[in-house]
Each structure stands twice: as structure tokens, then as C-alpha cells.
Amino acid sequence: MTLDAISFDEVRVLVIDDNTAIHEDFRLILADDAEMHRNLSRIEDLLFGDRVESPTSPAYRLDYATQGQHGAEYVERAIADGRPYAIAFIDMRMPPGWDGLETIEHIWAADPDVQIVICSAHSDYDWTDVVGRLGHTDKLLILKKPFEPIEVKQCASALARKWQQARALRAHVDSLERVITTRTERLEAANQQLRHLATHDALTNLPNRVLLDDRVAQAIAHADQDGQPFAVLMVDLDRFKLINDSLGHRAGDEVLNEVARRLNAIARSVDTVARGGGDEFVMIISPAPTRQEADDVGRRVNESLQTPMRAAQTTLHISASIGVAFYPADGSTAETLIGRADAAMYCAKNYGRNNLQHFSLHMNSVTIERVNLESDLHQALSLRQFKLYYQPKVDTASGDVRSAEALIRWEHPTRGLISPVEFIPLAEDCGLINDIGAWVLQEACRQCRVWQLEGLPSLRIAVNVAASQFRQGNLLEVIRDALRSAQLEARYLELEMTESAVMTNPEESARILEQLSRMGVMVSVDDFGTGYSSMSYLRRFPIDKLKIDQGFIKDLITQPDDASIVQAIISLAHNLRLKVVAEGVETAEQLKFLRSLGCDQYQGFHFSAALPAEEFAAMVRSWEKDADASSDQEAMRTHSKLAAYR
């Protein structure tokens, strides 16, 4: 029984005296008097109705012993039962057994909280002797025999209340200590969890970059002591972004967890496998006396990844590009080693992925170049270094220019004009593609409206939409803002997106495309024939145009297979009432062939490269022809399934 479970309404009293008549006196004074008081209160309640509250005295339960040994045994049993005594009235002389002082010593040894009243008719015990034996204490009183009943009642009442309050206080303290202990344990557990989270990746539970730096530092210390080199392997998953874009981040997380499990299975107990961030993993192979040992680990990594994985109910084939740096040959600090392994990894990607490369000094400049370019890219938007160029889309039959594709360029202050081929993949890697894409939409709509106000013929501007923009969830809002800000009608905006972007989440894609169609925005499938090429989505989705990838156009004249593919795409599109645009047209022969197949529009260097806004406007004016309203309307018309909503 706990302290707070003890009832304070009942007070146990022990009377130890070799004279049984004294026992009866205590019973009459404490037990019978208290019972009589309670009976009198009940009678008053019956006679007068309203009860008058009066101070209540404790209910005493008395036990008796004639010898000190017996009394000490009672106290021990009471403690064992969880019902301790509050007060003990003890005679000083109890021959032939213990005297009062020895009895008190044994009782306090068993229960130091018992309040003691020494009852004695003799004066041969001096208070000094008592203090000498028992020490200074506030739990001891002396009651001289013969005593008055009121003296006994006062002692019992005061000591009982004191005992009760002491126990209540201790119970409260114990409760507080339990609460503090529980909270301390929880806080310690939380601190341990925080320390773990601070040093481990939340997704894979592998060491993170913080712990990785520490492990590399430890490996350096051991290598210096033992003279054994070690290797750092940077493992980066190939085309992992495609998994996130096509299957979603949940599937990507499943892949990362499975890769972490497989890497751990390869590593020895003395090695470290860490997650560097994104789709990068780092392995510390310590020791690695020869380069061959590091190569063997890298080979086992890619062999383990060759086993297909399942994610989002799809079978996936994963490979990795691996860069290796050695201590001390390639660096003497953790930062240098990891950086050079990273440089070797990027070199492996440039060599076609799914391979391993050792660091060499020429790689360092490539990595530094990439880091500097990424740093500049973060500032390019705020510094207004981006610029849109416009490539005409030409009507194949008439030669009229009724639309153009907006293509972004980066006018770097020191590097000059940078092609999107160089910086768009970097923007996707560092998470800037959505912000850049939103700017392109805003600027293209603004420029289109400016040309209208300047009196140029009606033009539709096509803007490329990245898969991450399509998946982000706010594409419709971004488009509405761009149109509203430019005060441009939706029918003058065309969105180009790849098959992969559309097929990432077919149900969600259908919803977004239908809303775009209702708004009046035209939708084109870019690079048709290089992605999913599923015929079902052409029937399901409100799509207006197919753009034939320039890879098929390039060898159109010399490769019969490419010509057949182009002919099939055009026939398919027209049967579905879709328009077709050929991109990458560079020769008159290509144009003639496309015209013979009935291709609707083309773009490419044969007509014009992408031009700055001013040059494009001048080019359109020079090609402007007289056309009536009906021909304009026909050129702008779309055959989308939801055209009736416009």
C-alpha cells in the first residue's frame, strides 16, 4: 500500500505497559470517548435537523502490549501490513523485559515516524539521559503518571495531526518525485531521440551528414595511427528524379529505404553507410589497403541494385554512379575527401552512368564549376538575368506565323548566354525549377499582351511546363495569375508538357487538363514518341496538339523507319482530330516531306532560330500577310474535346 492510500480518518495507537489497568484507562479515554462523541452528533442530527459542523477528533484504534519486545513486534507487523502506528504510549519500567528507552530504540528502528509518549511515575530517568540515548527529536513527549484524561486526549490529538500532516507531506513529496522522475525519464528519452535525429537521416535511419563527418574524422585518426588508407564512396542513384516525377515521392522514399537496406547488407561491421542527402549515399570502407578493394565494393553495390525493386506497384530497375576518393592520396580532411568523391561521382554520370570512377585532379575543376554555376543560378531570378527567346511555329501549308514557343535563356554577366540544356537540369536538382517556370509563364503572357497592344497579328505563345510544376498542385493558380496579371485571354496561351509529366498521376492529370481546357488554354504533348506513348491517354485527356520529337525529324529523309513513324503519328493525330507540330525542321527536304503528309505546323532553324522579343516582333511584321478574320479564327481554333466550353 502506498502512503497516499492510507486513511487519515483512523489513527492507530499502541499502548505498551505491563499494567493492564492502564490499557483500560487508555481505552476509556480515547476509544470510548470518541465513539460517544460520534453517537452524540448523530442524536443531535436527528433532534435538530440541520447539522452544526464541529471539529472532529480522529477515530483511534488501540492495540496493547505488556512488554517492549511484543510492542516492537506489533510495529514491525503494522509496517509490513501497510497500516503503521501513529502514536505509541510507552511505560518507562516494564520488568522483566526491555525498559522504555530500549523499547523506543527498537520501535524507531522499525518505524522512525512513530510519535512516542513516555509514560512514567518515576523520576529516576533524567531528560539528559533520554536525549543521550535517543538523541534530539521532535517525536518524543513525556507524560507524568498519574495523568489526567484531558492530557492524554491533547497528546493523542496533537500527535495524530502531526503524524497525519507529516505523512500527507511525504506522500505529496513522493508524488512530486514520481512525477519528476517520470518527466525526467521522458525528457531523457526525448533528448536521446533528438540526439539520434540530429545525427541520423529521418527516412532511412542511416547516419546523416553530421555523423558522416565525424566518422570520416575517426577513420582519418585510425589511418594515421595504423598506417592503413581508407576509401570514401559517393553513391548516387541514376535517374532517380524520374521515379519521383512519374511515381511520386512516396515511391521514391520506398526506393531510398530499399537502397539503404542493400548498402547496409554489403558493408562490413567496421564500415559506415550514410545518406548524404537526396539520392546520394556515402560509404566509408576502412581500411581499404588497395584500390581493388574499393572497386570490389562498388561492383557489389551495382550488382545488388540490379535486382529489380517494387514501388507503387511498379517494377523498377535501379543503377548508381559511384565516385571514389582515397585517404591520404586524394585529401587529408573529411570535407576534401567527400568533395572529391562527389566530383568523381559526377564524372561517372558524365561517362554514361552505372559505373565507378576514381578521383583525379582534373575532376576538381568540373565540380567547382558546377558549384559556382548553382550558386549563380540561385541569384539569377532576383537579378533578372533570365530572358525569353521566341521560336516561330509556322503553318506548314500557308507559311503564316500564328504562334511561337517561349524558350528561356540565361544571360550570365561573365559567362554570356547559357543554354537551358546546361542550367535546367541543375535547376531541377536544386529545387528552383518551379520558381523559374512560374517566371516564364508570367513573362510570356506579359510579352504576348505587349505585342497585341503594339498591333502584331494574333499570336499564341507556347510555354514548357516541367513535370514538377505539373505535380506541385498549384499550376492552375499560377496560370490564372499570369493571365490576370498580363490581362491576356487564355486562348492565347499554350502549355507544352511531356508524356511523362501527364502520366505521373493520370486521374489528377485529367482533372487539371480539363480545367485548363475549360479556361481556354491549349495543351500540347511535347516530345511525342519518346515517353509513354500510350494511346489510351490520347483518348482520355483533352489534348490539342502532338509535337513530334526532333529525333524523328533529324533523319526523316534518310531513314525509312523514322519517316514511317512520323507518318503514323500524323495519321493517328488527325484521326483523333489533333493538330501536329514537327520540331527541329532544318532543311527544305524535311519541310516538303512534312507538307506532303499534312503536318499542321513546324518549327526549326529552316525557318528561324529562337529570337529575342524585339527581333521576333520585327520578323513577324516582315512576314505579315493580309488575312481576313475567318482565316485568323481558323488558325487559332483548337480541336480539343472540350472546345465547346470555350
Backbone hydrogen bonds, N-H to C=O, Kabsch-Sander energy under -0.5 kcal/mol:
donor,donor_aa,acceptor,acceptor_aa,energy
5,A,2,T,-1.3
6,I,3,L,-1.5
11,V,59,A,-2.9
12,R,10,E,-0.5
13,V,61,R,-3.0
14,L,87,I,-2.6
15,V,13,V,-0.5
15,V,63,D,-2.8
16,I,14,L,-0.6
16,I,89,F,-3.2
17,D,15,V,-0.6
17,D,65,A,-2.4
20,T,18,D,-0.7
22,I,19,N,-0.9
23,H,19,N,-0.9
24,E,20,T,-1.7
25,D,21,A,-1.9
26,F,22,I,-2.2
27,R,23,H,-2.0
28,L,24,E,-2.4
29,I,25,D,-2.3
30,L,26,F,-2.9
31,A,26,F,-0.7
31,A,27,R,-0.7
32,D,27,R,-2.4
33,D,28,L,-0.8
34,A,30,L,-1.2
35,E,31,A,-1.9
36,M,32,D,-2.5
37,H,33,D,-2.1
38,R,34,A,-1.9
39,N,35,E,-2.3
40,L,36,M,-2.5
41,S,37,H,-1.9
42,R,38,R,-1.9
43,I,39,N,-2.1
44,E,40,L,-2.2
45,D,41,S,-1.9
46,L,42,R,-1.9
47,L,43,I,-2.2
48,F,44,E,-2.8
49,G,45,D,-1.5
50,D,48,F,-1.9
53,E,51,R,-0.7
59,A,9,D,-2.0
60,Y,58,P,-0.8
61,R,11,V,-3.0
62,L,60,Y,-0.5
63,D,13,V,-2.3
65,A,15,V,-2.4
71,G,67,Q,-2.1
72,A,68,G,-2.5
73,E,69,Q,-2.0
74,Y,70,H,-2.3
75,V,71,G,-2.1
76,E,72,A,-2.1
77,R,73,E,-2.4
78,A,74,Y,-2.5
79,I,75,V,-2.1
80,A,76,E,-2.2
81,D,77,R,-2.3
82,G,78,A,-0.7
82,G,79,I,-0.9
83,R,78,A,-2.4
86,A,12,R,-2.7
87,I,12,R,-1.5
88,A,115,Q,-2.5
89,F,14,L,-2.6
90,I,88,A,-0.6
90,I,117,V,-2.8
91,D,16,I,-2.7
92,M,119,C,-1.4
94,M,92,M,-0.5
97,G,94,M,-1.2
100,G,92,M,-2.6
103,T,99,D,-2.2
104,I,100,G,-2.5
105,E,101,L,-2.2
106,H,102,E,-2.0
107,I,103,T,-2.6
108,W,104,I,-2.9
109,A,105,E,-1.4
110,A,106,H,-1.4
111,D,107,I,-3.2
114,V,111,D,-1.3
115,Q,86,A,-2.9
116,I,139,K,-3.1
117,V,88,A,-2.7
118,I,141,L,-3.2
119,C,90,I,-3.4
119,C,117,V,-0.5
120,S,118,I,-0.6
120,S,143,L,-1.6
126,D,124,D,-0.7
129,D,126,D,-0.6
130,V,126,D,-1.9
131,V,127,W,-2.7
132,G,128,T,-2.5
133,R,129,D,-1.9
134,L,130,V,-3.3
135,G,131,V,-2.6
141,L,116,I,-2.2
143,L,118,I,-3.9
144,K,142,I,-0.5
145,K,120,S,-2.2
151,E,148,E,-0.7
152,V,148,E,-1.6
153,K,149,P,-2.7
154,Q,150,I,-2.6
155,C,151,E,-2.4
156,A,152,V,-2.9
157,S,153,K,-3.1
158,A,154,Q,-2.6
159,L,155,C,-2.7
160,A,156,A,-2.4
161,R,157,S,-2.3
162,K,158,A,-2.3
163,W,159,L,-2.7
164,Q,160,A,-3.0
165,Q,161,R,-2.8
166,A,162,K,-2.3
167,R,163,W,-2.4
168,A,164,Q,-2.8
169,L,165,Q,-2.8
170,R,166,A,-2.5
171,A,167,R,-3.0
172,H,168,A,-2.5
173,V,169,L,-2.7
174,D,170,R,-3.3
175,S,171,A,-2.5
176,L,172,H,-2.7
177,E,173,V,-2.9
178,R,174,D,-2.5
179,V,175,S,-2.7
180,I,176,L,-3.2
181,T,177,E,-3.0
182,T,178,R,-3.0
183,R,179,V,-3.0
184,T,180,I,-2.8
185,E,181,T,-2.8
186,R,182,T,-2.7
187,L,183,R,-3.0
188,E,184,T,-2.8
189,A,185,E,-2.6
190,A,186,R,-2.9
191,N,187,L,-2.9
192,Q,188,E,-2.7
193,Q,189,A,-2.4
194,L,190,A,-2.9
195,R,191,N,-2.9
196,H,192,Q,-2.4
197,L,193,Q,-3.0
198,A,194,L,-2.4
199,T,195,R,-0.9
199,T,196,H,-0.8
200,H,196,H,-1.1
201,D,206,L,-3.8
205,N,201,D,-1.9
208,N,199,T,-2.1
212,L,208,N,-2.6
213,D,209,R,-2.2
214,D,210,V,-1.4
215,R,211,L,-2.6
216,V,212,L,-2.6
217,A,213,D,-2.2
218,Q,214,D,-2.3
219,A,215,R,-2.4
220,I,216,V,-2.4
221,A,217,A,-2.1
222,H,218,Q,-2.6
223,A,219,A,-2.6
224,D,220,I,-2.5
225,Q,221,A,-1.7
226,D,222,H,-3.2
227,G,223,A,-2.3
230,F,327,Y,-1.0
231,A,285,I,-2.2
232,V,325,A,-2.9
233,L,283,M,-3.1
234,M,232,V,-0.5
234,M,323,G,-3.2
235,V,233,L,-0.7
235,V,281,F,-3.6
236,D,234,M,-0.6
236,D,321,S,-2.6
237,L,279,D,-1.9
238,D,319,S,-2.4
240,F,237,L,-0.8
242,L,239,R,-0.7
243,I,239,R,-0.8
243,I,240,F,-0.7
244,N,240,F,-1.7
245,D,241,K,-2.8
246,S,242,L,-2.5
247,L,243,I,-2.8
248,G,243,I,-0.8
248,G,244,N,-1.0
252,G,248,G,-1.7
253,D,249,H,-2.6
254,E,250,R,-1.9
255,V,251,A,-2.1
256,L,252,G,-2.3
257,N,253,D,-2.3
258,E,254,E,-2.1
259,V,255,V,-2.7
260,A,256,L,-2.5
261,R,257,N,-2.1
262,R,258,E,-2.2
263,L,259,V,-2.6
264,N,260,A,-2.2
265,A,261,R,-1.6
266,I,262,R,-1.1
267,A,263,L,-2.1
271,D,268,R,-1.0
272,T,284,I,-1.6
274,A,282,V,-3.1
275,R,207,P,-2.3
276,G,274,A,-0.6
276,G,280,E,-1.5
277,G,280,E,-1.1
280,E,277,G,-2.1
281,F,235,V,-3.1
282,V,274,A,-3.0
283,M,233,L,-2.5
284,I,272,T,-2.5
285,I,231,A,-2.7
285,I,283,M,-0.6
286,S,284,I,-0.8
288,A,229,P,-2.7
294,A,290,T,-1.1
295,D,291,R,-2.5
296,D,292,Q,-2.4
297,V,293,E,-1.9
298,G,294,A,-2.3
299,R,295,D,-2.6
300,R,296,D,-2.3
301,V,297,V,-2.1
302,N,298,G,-2.0
303,E,299,R,-2.1
304,S,300,R,-2.4
305,L,301,V,-1.7
306,Q,302,N,-0.8
306,Q,303,E,-0.5
307,T,303,E,-0.5
307,T,304,S,-0.6
309,M,316,L,-2.7
311,A,314,T,-2.4
314,T,311,A,-1.3
316,L,309,M,-3.7
316,L,314,T,-0.5
318,I,305,L,-0.9
318,I,316,L,-0.5
321,S,236,D,-2.9
322,I,355,N,-2.6
323,G,234,M,-2.3
324,V,357,Q,-2.3
325,A,232,V,-2.2
327,Y,230,F,-2.8
330,D,326,F,-3.2
337,L,333,T,-2.5
338,I,334,A,-2.5
339,G,335,E,-2.2
340,R,336,T,-2.3
341,A,337,L,-2.2
342,D,338,I,-2.1
343,A,339,G,-1.9
344,A,340,R,-2.1
345,M,341,A,-1.9
346,Y,342,D,-2.1
347,C,343,A,-1.6
348,A,344,A,-2.0
349,K,345,M,-1.9
350,N,346,Y,-2.0
351,Y,347,C,-1.4
352,G,349,K,-1.5
353,R,348,A,-1.8
357,Q,322,I,-2.4
359,F,324,V,-2.3
363,M,360,S,-1.7
364,N,360,S,-0.6
364,N,361,L,-1.0
365,S,361,L,-0.6
366,V,362,H,-0.8
367,T,363,M,-2.0
368,I,364,N,-2.5
369,E,365,S,-2.2
370,R,366,V,-2.0
371,V,367,T,-2.6
372,N,368,I,-2.6
373,L,369,E,-2.3
374,E,370,R,-2.5
375,S,371,V,-2.3
376,D,372,N,-2.5
377,L,373,L,-2.2
378,H,374,E,-1.6
379,Q,375,S,-0.6
379,Q,376,D,-0.8
380,A,376,D,-1.1
381,L,377,L,-0.7
383,L,379,Q,-2.2
384,R,381,L,-1.2
385,Q,380,A,-2.6
387,K,409,R,-2.6
389,Y,407,L,-3.4
390,Y,611,L,-3.4
391,Q,405,E,-2.3
393,K,403,S,-3.0
394,V,392,P,-0.6
394,V,602,Y,-3.1
395,D,400,D,-3.3
396,T,600,D,-2.4
399,G,395,D,-2.4
402,R,393,K,-1.0
402,R,400,D,-0.7
403,S,393,K,-1.0
404,A,460,R,-2.2
405,E,391,Q,-2.5
406,A,404,A,-0.5
406,A,462,A,-3.2
407,L,389,Y,-3.5
407,L,405,E,-0.5
409,R,387,K,-2.6
410,W,418,I,-1.9
411,E,385,Q,-2.9
411,E,409,R,-0.6
412,H,410,W,-1.4
412,H,416,G,-2.5
416,G,412,H,-1.4
418,I,410,W,-3.1
422,E,419,S,-1.5
423,F,419,S,-1.3
424,I,420,P,-2.6
427,A,423,F,-2.5
428,E,424,I,-2.3
429,D,425,P,-2.1
430,C,426,L,-2.1
431,G,428,E,-0.7
432,L,427,A,-2.4
433,I,427,A,-1.2
436,I,432,L,-2.4
437,G,433,I,-2.7
438,A,434,N,-2.2
439,W,435,D,-1.9
440,V,436,I,-2.3
441,L,437,G,-2.0
442,Q,438,A,-2.3
443,E,439,W,-3.0
444,A,440,V,-2.8
445,C,441,L,-2.2
446,R,442,Q,-2.1
447,Q,443,E,-2.7
448,C,444,A,-2.2
449,R,445,C,-2.0
450,V,446,R,-2.1
451,W,447,Q,-2.3
452,Q,448,C,-1.8
453,L,449,R,-2.4
454,E,450,V,-1.6
455,G,452,Q,-1.4
456,L,451,W,-2.3
460,R,402,R,-1.8
461,I,492,Y,-2.6
462,A,404,A,-3.4
462,A,460,R,-0.5
463,V,494,E,-2.7
464,N,406,A,-0.5
465,V,496,E,-2.9
466,A,464,N,-0.5
470,F,466,A,-2.0
471,R,467,A,-1.9
472,Q,468,S,-1.2
473,G,469,Q,-0.6
478,V,474,N,-2.4
479,I,475,L,-2.5
480,R,476,L,-2.6
481,D,477,E,-2.4
482,A,478,V,-2.1
483,L,479,I,-2.6
484,R,480,R,-2.9
485,S,481,D,-2.9
486,A,482,A,-1.8
487,Q,483,L,-1.1
488,L,483,L,-2.2
492,Y,489,E,-1.7
493,L,490,A,-2.0
494,E,461,I,-2.7
495,L,522,M,-2.8
496,E,463,V,-2.8
497,M,495,L,-0.5
497,M,524,S,-2.1
499,E,526,D,-0.6
502,V,498,T,-1.8
503,M,499,E,-2.4
504,T,501,A,-0.8
509,S,505,N,-3.1
510,A,506,P,-2.6
511,R,507,E,-1.7
512,I,508,E,-2.4
513,L,509,S,-2.9
514,E,510,A,-2.2
515,Q,511,R,-1.8
516,L,512,I,-2.4
517,S,513,L,-2.4
518,R,514,E,-2.3
519,M,515,Q,-1.9
520,G,516,L,-1.2
521,V,516,L,-2.3
522,M,493,L,-2.1
524,S,495,L,-3.1
525,V,545,K,-2.2
526,D,497,M,-2.4
526,D,524,S,-0.7
528,F,525,V,-0.5
528,F,547,K,-2.9
530,T,527,D,-1.7
535,M,533,S,-0.5
538,L,534,S,-0.6
539,R,535,M,-0.9
539,R,536,S,-0.7
540,R,536,S,-2.0
541,F,537,Y,-2.6
543,I,541,F,-1.8
544,D,523,V,-2.6
545,K,523,V,-1.5
546,L,579,K,-2.3
547,K,525,V,-2.6
548,I,546,L,-0.6
548,I,581,V,-2.8
549,D,528,F,-1.4
552,F,549,D,-1.8
553,I,549,D,-0.9
554,K,550,Q,-2.4
555,D,551,G,-0.6
556,L,553,I,-1.7
559,Q,555,D,-2.7
563,A,559,Q,-2.0
564,S,560,P,-2.4
565,I,561,D,-2.3
566,V,562,D,-2.6
567,Q,563,A,-2.4
568,A,564,S,-2.4
569,I,565,I,-2.5
570,I,566,V,-2.4
571,S,567,Q,-2.3
572,L,568,A,-2.7
573,A,569,I,-2.8
574,H,570,I,-2.5
575,N,571,S,-2.2
576,L,572,L,-1.4
577,R,574,H,-1.5
578,L,573,A,-3.3
579,K,544,D,-2.2
581,V,546,L,-2.8
582,A,601,Q,-2.2
583,E,548,I,-1.5
583,E,581,V,-0.5
584,G,603,Q,-0.9
585,V,603,Q,-2.2
586,E,584,G,-0.6
591,L,587,T,-1.9
592,K,588,A,-2.7
593,F,589,E,-2.2
594,L,590,Q,-2.4
595,R,591,L,-2.6
596,S,592,K,-1.9
597,L,593,F,-1.2
598,G,594,L,-0.6
598,G,595,R,-0.9
599,C,594,L,-2.5
600,D,580,V,-0.6
601,Q,580,V,-2.2
602,Y,394,V,-1.8
603,Q,582,A,-2.2
606,H,585,V,-2.4
607,F,604,G,-1.3
608,S,604,G,-2.4
611,L,390,Y,-2.2
613,A,388,L,-0.6
616,F,612,P,-2.7
617,A,613,A,-2.3
618,A,614,E,-2.0
619,M,615,E,-2.3
620,V,616,F,-2.5
621,R,617,A,-2.2
622,S,618,A,-1.9
623,W,619,M,-1.2
624,E,620,V,-0.6
624,E,621,R,-0.8
632,D,628,D,-1.8
633,Q,629,A,-2.6
634,E,630,S,-2.3
635,A,631,S,-2.2
636,M,632,D,-1.9
637,R,633,Q,-1.0
643,A,640,S,-1.8
645,Y,642,L,-1.8
646,R,643,A,-1.8
